[in-house]
Amino acid sequence: SNSHEGATAGEISALEEAFRKFAVHGDTRATGKEMHGKNWSKLCKDCNIIDGKNVTTTDVDIVFSKIKGKSVRTITFEQFKEALQELSKKRFKGKSDEEALQEMYKLIEGKGPGLTGVTKTVASPTVSRLTDTSKFTGSHKERFDASGKGKGRAGREDLVDNSGYVSGYKHAGTYDHKVQGNK
């Protein structure tokens, strides 16, 4: 990348890094140099560029189609910046183009796809409370031994009659006789 950009080089790299993370998302063959429409909309959603007021999913799609070449399905990082410029005018109405674009960059920089806690499962207090077997009461309590390990079927004492007949069916076990009787 060009060193003569001076002060902006830092901002660009954070932006470009985000571009690359989204560009390769869900595509093992992607180089990170160009971005598909699908990941472009994902970026716009994940980074709150789509706010449902000024910028909608449709806007994002339109800008993408407008900026990419006719026969290609992806945009390059340069085109990505053009697309952002287009959208920034809508997203930050009333700001100067330059300011709007900077705001846009701020939304995206340092972001990556699905950093909304998809990968790390956070041990939330709710979940640990619900799965703490020592706090279970009633019949549920019977299903775990002291260490909190499930006892499986033995823990559900009322083992069900598994003959396959509806409860209360009187002729259980007569089927085989009938079939053999007809031979």
Secondary structure, DSSP 4 states (H G I P E B T S, - for coil): --GGGTTHHHHHHHHHHHHHHHHHTT-TT--SSEEEHHHHHHHHHHTT---SSSS-HHHHHHHHHHHS-TT-SEEEHHHHHHHHHHHHHHHTTTS-HHHHHHHHHHHHTT--TTTTTTSSPP--HHHHHHH-GGG--HHHHTTB-TTS-B-GGGGS-S----SSSPTT-TTTT-HHHHHHHT-
